[in-house]
Amino acid sequence: MPTLSVADHATSPPSIEIPRQYNAADDLIARNLLAGRGARLAYIDDAGSYSYDELARRVNRCGSALRTVAGLRQEDRILMCVHDTIEFPSVFLGAIKAGIVPIAVNTLLTANDYEYMLTDSRARIAVVSAALLPLFEPLLGKVPTLERIIVAGTANPGPDSLAVLLEQGRDDFEAASTLADDACFWLYSSGSTGAPKGTVHIHSSLIQTAELYARPILGINETDVVFSAAKLFFAYGLGNGLTFPLAAGATAVLMAERPTPAAVFERLRKHRPTIFYGVPTLYASMLASADCPTRDEMRLRACTSAGEALPEGVGKRWSERFGVDILDGIGSTEMLHIFLSNRAGDVRYGTTGKPVPGYAVRLIDDDGNEVTVPGEPGELQIKGLTSAACYWNNREKTRATFQGLWTRSGDKYQMDADGYYVYEGRSDDMLKVSGIYVSPIEVESALIAHEAVLEAAVVGCEDEDRLIKPKAYVVLKPGLKADDGLREQLKAHVKSVLAPYKYPRWMEFVEELPKTATGKIQRFKLRAAARC
């Protein structure tokens, strides 16, 4: 097993040395076996519990079977559309250990989306949860490079089931000879700003996120039980539920179903995790639920939020109710996990905190100059070792996003006088009203602070003079009725807490907001549909 040298985490930045000959899956599994954790629980899913020994066996069987039974070669690609069950880490890590490149994709998409990703990636095999098989079966024979579909979690194992494939694998399997800079896995960008892009990550990046963020910011260790409502198929959830617990020898709880408040509460009560990872929309919905647990029903010591800015009011209400802060941060598919974050003992709600040690950030204005004045907005750019190698088959967007050592986030931020970063919205979401930048996040936060509002999204819309003004889409809390009186009340509320020119000129009440599976509001869809 390759050795990993990690300096004192109090240093800034931490010094992490990864050998050139390195296999990410071999490291994440073997470190726990060498530490004597074989009998400890690695995973708990809806069907059972699995020790580190059992996980290692499943990974070896999957990796060996993909090579010898399925006939895949090193650097071949497989597409994974798998729910959060033990099958996900088994296949993901098994493929990586075999030198095969897994591509984890959103389980909530359409057959057209999967056809696009299979065609774009040229994956030879798709591993699919049984419930999703009807979306993939028509693609076999339609996508030229797709040779086989393997079904995970089926109640009736057949020749193409993952269960049968694992039976044909070996308990002992030597890791492929991979390099730290080899392509390790892909994630498709969530599509919050348009078509998804295949984002290629290398072997060294997984453990880097654990050593740079999870250990020093979360203080994760082998005694922790972690639960991520954010799914494993995207960057935030992958770190939360796979990389971080395996790097530290902790136990992870997996949930296959969608993260409704009721489903999340069930796991919080039953498994009593110490670390919970959520998204702002979920936190707001949980607080609004009548079935919300009491402090005594949980034993949380840390909570995190990412995917979108956490409204200040939501964070404060959560802290007051449960006695534990939410550490709001920002990461991206391109940087793999969180690079800017609040931290325990230094939480300032309404901000995304400060850079995670090991990462550097800067703000760039519209003219390409670095912003140095506190309070001035600019596009956030990041420098760090976990940036993706490229977008697959997309040179133009690769060059536009990955600029030397710096990666463009597409997010607008400003830094306050104390060095905390304040989210202003996506670069293409920012509104210029009367020649002044208006952050949709700021207006949304003002709306969400009203007791009647559960969620809100703000986009720009042209008035009769073709000037841009804010329009709000509002989801009310259960049981409340939308009418003109409430609409005017909400507009007046925004005027009372923000500069008057920022209030939404138009307001539309909706049942739900369009979102990616990561919980990000798809404002581009609202902009496309906006009528003012």
PEMO-V840989 format. One record per residue. RES is the residue in three letters. SS is DSSP state (a for helix, b for strand, c for the rest). OMEGA is omega in radians with two decimals (999 if undefined). Layout:
res | ss | omega
RES | SS | OMEGA
RES | SS | OMEGA
This chain:
res | ss | omega
MET | c | 3.09
PRO | c | 3.10
THR | c | 3.13
LEU | b | -3.14
SER | b | -3.12
VAL | b | -3.14
ALA | c | 3.12
ASP | c | -3.08
HIS | c | 3.09
ALA | c | 3.13
THR | c | -3.14
SER | c | -0.05
PRO | c | 3.05
PRO | c | 3.12
SER | c | -3.08
ILE | b | 3.13
GLU | b | 3.12
ILE | b | -3.12
PRO | c | -3.13
ARG | c | 3.08
GLN | b | -2.96
TYR | c | 3.06
ASN | c | -3.00
ALA | a | -3.11
ALA | a | 3.12
ASP | a | 3.12
ASP | a | -3.05
LEU | a | 3.12
ILE | a | -3.00
ALA | a | -3.13
ARG | a | -3.14
ASN | a | 3.10
LEU | a | 3.12
LEU | a | 3.13
ALA | c | 3.11
GLY | c | -3.10
ARG | c | -3.05
GLY | c | -3.10
ALA | c | -3.13
ARG | c | 3.13
LEU | b | 3.02
ALA | b | -3.08
TYR | b | 2.93
ILE | b | 3.05
ASP | c | -3.06
ASP | c | -3.08
ALA | c | -3.09
GLY | c | -3.12
SER | b | -3.02
TYR | b | 3.13
SER | b | 3.06
TYR | a | 3.06
ASP | a | -3.14
GLU | a | 3.10
LEU | a | 3.13
ALA | a | 3.13
ARG | a | 3.13
ARG | a | 3.12
VAL | a | 3.14
ASN | a | -3.13
ARG | a | 3.14
CYS | a | -3.12
GLY | a | -3.11
SER | a | -3.13
ALA | a | 3.09
LEU | a | -3.13
ARG | a | -2.97
THR | a | -3.11
VAL | c | -3.13
ALA | c | 3.05
GLY | c | 3.13
LEU | c | 3.13
ARG | c | 3.08
GLN | c | -3.13
GLU | c | 2.96
ASP | c | -3.09
ARG | b | 2.99
ILE | b | 3.08
LEU | b | -3.14
MET | b | 3.00
CYS | b | -2.91
VAL | c | 3.08
HIS | c | -3.12
ASP | c | 3.06
THR | c | 3.13
ILE | a | 3.13
GLU | a | -3.10
PHE | a | 3.14
PRO | a | 3.13
SER | a | -3.11
VAL | a | -3.09
PHE | a | -3.12
LEU | a | 3.09
GLY | a | 3.11
ALA | a | -3.11
ILE | a | 3.13
LYS | a | 3.13
ALA | c | -3.11
GLY | c | 3.08
ILE | c | -3.02
VAL | b | 3.09
PRO | b | 3.10
ILE | b | -3.10
ALA | b | -3.08
VAL | c | 3.13
ASN | c | -3.13
THR | c | -3.05
LEU | c | -3.06
LEU | c | -3.11
THR | c | 3.09
ALA | a | 3.11
ASN | a | 3.10
ASP | a | -3.11
TYR | a | 3.07
GLU | a | 3.11
TYR | a | -3.08
MET | a | 3.09
LEU | a | 3.14
THR | a | -3.11
ASP | a | -3.05
SER | a | -3.06
ARG | c | 3.10
ALA | c | -3.11
ARG | c | -3.10
ILE | b | 2.98
ALA | b | 3.02
VAL | b | -2.90
VAL | b | 3.01
SER | b | -3.01
ALA | a | -3.10
ALA | a | -3.09
LEU | a | -3.07
LEU | a | -3.13
PRO | a | 3.11
LEU | a | -3.04
PHE | a | -3.07
GLU | a | 3.13
PRO | c | -3.08
LEU | c | 3.11
LEU | b | -3.02
GLY | c | 3.10
LYS | c | 3.08
VAL | b | -2.97
PRO | c | -3.05
THR | c | -3.10
LEU | c | -3.06
GLU | c | -2.98
ARG | b | 3.01
ILE | b | 3.09
ILE | b | -3.01
VAL | b | 3.13
ALA | b | 3.01
GLY | c | 3.14
THR | c | 3.12
ALA | c | -3.12
ASN | c | -3.07
PRO | c | 3.07
GLY | c | -3.08
PRO | c | 3.13
ASP | c | 3.12
SER | b | 3.09
LEU | a | -3.14
ALA | a | 3.11
VAL | a | 3.10
LEU | a | 3.13
LEU | a | 3.11
GLU | a | -3.11
GLN | c | 3.13
GLY | c | -3.09
ARG | c | 3.10
ASP | c | 3.12
ASP | c | -3.09
PHE | c | -3.13
GLU | c | -3.11
ALA | c | 3.07
ALA | c | 3.14
SER | c | -3.12
THR | c | 3.13
LEU | b | -3.14
ALA | c | -3.10
ASP | c | 3.10
ASP | c | 2.99
ALA | b | -3.06
CYS | b | -3.13
PHE | b | 3.04
TRP | b | 2.90
LEU | b | 3.03
TYR | b | 3.10
SER | c | -2.96
SER | c | 3.10
GLY | c | 3.14
SER | c | 3.12
THR | c | 3.10
GLY | c | -3.06
ALA | c | 3.12
PRO | c | -3.12
LYS | c | 3.11
GLY | b | -3.04
THR | b | -2.98
VAL | b | 3.12
HIS | b | -3.06
ILE | b | -3.03
HIS | a | -3.04
SER | a | -2.97
SER | a | -3.10
LEU | a | -3.07
ILE | a | 3.08
GLN | a | -3.13
THR | a | 3.13
ALA | a | -3.07
GLU | a | -3.13
LEU | a | -3.07
TYR | a | -2.95
ALA | a | -3.13
ARG | a | -3.08
PRO | a | -3.09
ILE | a | -3.12
LEU | a | -3.07
GLY | c | -3.08
ILE | c | 3.11
ASN | c | -2.99
GLU | c | 3.11
THR | c | -3.07
ASP | c | 2.90
VAL | b | -3.04
VAL | b | 3.11
PHE | b | 3.13
SER | b | 3.01
ALA | c | 3.04
ALA | c | -2.96
LYS | c | -3.09
LEU | c | -3.03
PHE | c | 3.06
PHE | c | -2.87
ALA | a | -3.12
TYR | a | -3.12
GLY | a | -3.14
LEU | a | 3.06
GLY | a | -3.07
ASN | a | -2.95
GLY | a | -3.13
LEU | a | -3.04
THR | a | -3.02
PHE | a | 3.14
PRO | a | -3.13
LEU | a | 3.11
ALA | a | -3.06
ALA | a | -3.08
GLY | c | -3.14
ALA | c | 3.11
THR | b | 3.14
ALA | b | 3.06
VAL | b | 3.13
LEU | c | -3.14
MET | c | -3.08
ALA | c | -3.05
GLU | c | -3.14
ARG | c | -3.03
PRO | c | 3.00
THR | c | 3.07
PRO | a | -3.12
ALA | a | 3.14
ALA | a | 3.12
VAL | a | 3.12
PHE | a | -3.14
GLU | a | -3.14
ARG | a | 3.12
LEU | a | 3.14
ARG | a | -3.02
LYS | a | -3.01
HIS | a | 3.08
ARG | c | 3.12
PRO | c | 3.10
THR | c | 3.11
ILE | b | 3.12
PHE | b | 3.14
TYR | b | -3.14
GLY | b | 3.07
VAL | c | -3.05
PRO | a | -3.13
THR | a | -3.13
LEU | a | 3.12
TYR | a | 3.14
ALA | a | -3.14
SER | a | 3.13
MET | a | 3.13
LEU | a | -3.12
ALA | a | -3.07
SER | c | 3.11
ALA | c | -3.08
ASP | c | -3.08
CYS | c | -3.12
PRO | c | 3.02
THR | c | 3.09
ARG | a | -3.06
ASP | a | 3.14
GLU | a | -3.10
MET | c | 3.03
ARG | c | -3.13
LEU | c | 3.00
ARG | c | 3.12
ALA | b | 3.03
CYS | b | 3.08
THR | b | 3.08
SER | b | 3.07
ALA | c | -3.13
GLY | c | 3.09
GLU | c | -3.08
ALA | c | 3.10
LEU | c | 3.09
PRO | c | -3.09
GLU | a | -3.10
GLY | a | 3.12
VAL | a | 3.13
GLY | a | -3.12
LYS | a | 3.13
ARG | a | 3.11
TRP | a | -3.14
SER | a | -3.14
GLU | a | -3.06
ARG | a | -3.00
PHE | a | 3.09
GLY | c | 3.10
VAL | c | -3.12
ASP | c | 2.94
ILE | b | 3.12
LEU | b | -3.13
ASP | b | 3.12
GLY | b | 3.07
ILE | b | 2.99
GLY | c | 3.10
SER | c | 3.05
THR | c | -3.09
GLU | c | -3.13
MET | c | 3.03
LEU | c | 3.05
HIS | c | -2.95
ILE | c | 3.14
PHE | c | 3.14
LEU | b | -2.97
SER | b | 2.81
ASN | c | 3.11
ARG | b | -3.08
ALA | c | -3.12
GLY | c | -3.14
ASP | b | -3.14
VAL | c | 3.04
ARG | c | -3.12
TYR | c | -3.03
GLY | c | 3.06
THR | c | 3.06
THR | c | 3.05
GLY | c | -3.06
LYS | b | -3.10
PRO | b | 3.02
VAL | c | 3.12
PRO | c | -3.05
GLY | c | 3.08
TYR | c | 3.00
ALA | b | 3.09
VAL | b | 3.03
ARG | b | 3.09
LEU | b | -3.10
ILE | b | -3.11
ASP | c | -3.05
ASP | c | -3.14
ASP | c | 3.12
GLY | c | -3.14
ASN | c | 3.13
GLU | b | 3.13
VAL | c | -3.13
THR | c | -3.09
VAL | c | 3.09
PRO | c | 3.12
GLY | c | 3.12
GLU | c | -3.11
PRO | c | 3.06
GLY | b | 3.10
GLU | b | 3.13
LEU | b | 3.03
GLN | b | -2.99
ILE | b | 3.01
LYS | b | -3.13
GLY | c | -3.00
LEU | c | -3.08
THR | c | -3.14
SER | c | -3.12
ALA | c | 3.12
ALA | c | -3.08
CYS | b | 2.84
TYR | b | -3.11
TRP | c | 2.99
ASN | c | -3.10
ASN | c | -3.04
ARG | a | -3.09
GLU | a | -3.12
LYS | a | 3.05
THR | a | -3.12
ARG | a | -3.13
ALA | a | -3.06
THR | a | -3.08
PHE | b | -3.01
GLN | b | -3.07
GLY | c | 3.14
LEU | c | -3.03
TRP | b | 3.10
THR | b | 3.11
ARG | b | -3.12
SER | b | -3.01
GLY | b | -3.13
ASP | b | 3.05
LYS | b | 3.11
TYR | b | 2.86
GLN | b | 3.12
MET | b | -3.13
ASP | c | -3.04
ALA | c | -3.13
ASP | c | 3.08
GLY | c | 3.08
TYR | c | -3.08
TYR | b | -3.08
VAL | b | -3.09
TYR | b | -3.14
GLU | b | -3.13
GLY | b | 3.05
ARG | b | 3.13
SER | c | 3.14
ASP | c | 3.07
ASP | c | -3.07
MET | c | -3.12
LEU | b | 3.01
LYS | b | -3.08
VAL | b | -3.09
SER | c | 3.10
GLY | c | -3.10
ILE | b | 3.10
TYR | b | 3.03
VAL | b | 3.11
SER | c | 3.08
PRO | a | 3.13
ILE | a | -3.14
GLU | a | 3.14
VAL | a | 3.11
GLU | a | 3.14
SER | a | 3.10
ALA | a | 3.12
LEU | a | -3.10
ILE | a | 3.12
ALA | c | 3.10
HIS | c | -3.03
GLU | c | -3.10
ALA | c | -2.95
VAL | b | 3.04
LEU | b | -3.14
GLU | b | 3.08
ALA | b | 3.03
ALA | b | -3.08
VAL | b | 3.08
VAL | b | 3.08
GLY | b | 3.13
CYS | b | -3.11
GLU | b | 3.04
ASP | c | -3.07
GLU | c | 3.10
ASP | c | -3.13
ARG | c | 3.03
LEU | c | -3.07
ILE | b | 3.05
LYS | b | -3.12
PRO | b | 2.97
LYS | b | -3.09
ALA | b | 2.94
TYR | b | -2.96
VAL | b | 2.99
VAL | b | -3.12
LEU | b | 3.07
LYS | c | -3.08
PRO | c | 3.06
GLY | c | -3.11
LEU | c | -3.09
LYS | c | 3.10
ALA | c | 3.05
ASP | c | -3.10
ASP | a | 3.14
GLY | a | 3.12
LEU | a | 3.11
ARG | a | 3.14
GLU | a | 3.11
GLN | a | 3.14
LEU | a | 3.08
LYS | a | 3.13
ALA | a | 3.12
HIS | a | 3.13
VAL | a | 3.12
LYS | a | -3.09
SER | a | -3.09
VAL | a | 3.12
LEU | c | 3.02
ALA | c | -3.00
PRO | a | -3.09
TYR | a | -3.10
LYS | a | -3.03
TYR | c | 3.14
PRO | c | 3.14
ARG | c | 3.13
TRP | b | -3.14
MET | b | -3.13
GLU | b | 3.10
PHE | b | -3.10
VAL | c | 3.12
GLU | c | 3.13
GLU | c | 3.13
LEU | c | 3.08
PRO | c | -3.09
LYS | b | 2.92
THR | c | 3.12
ALA | c | 3.11
THR | c | -3.14
GLY | c | 3.12
LYS | c | 3.09
ILE | b | -3.13
GLN | c | -3.08
ARG | a | 3.13
PHE | a | 3.08
LYS | a | 3.12
LEU | a | 3.10
ARG | a | -3.11
ALA | a | -3.08
ALA | a | -3.00
ALA | c | 3.01
ARG | c | -3.02
CYS | c | 999
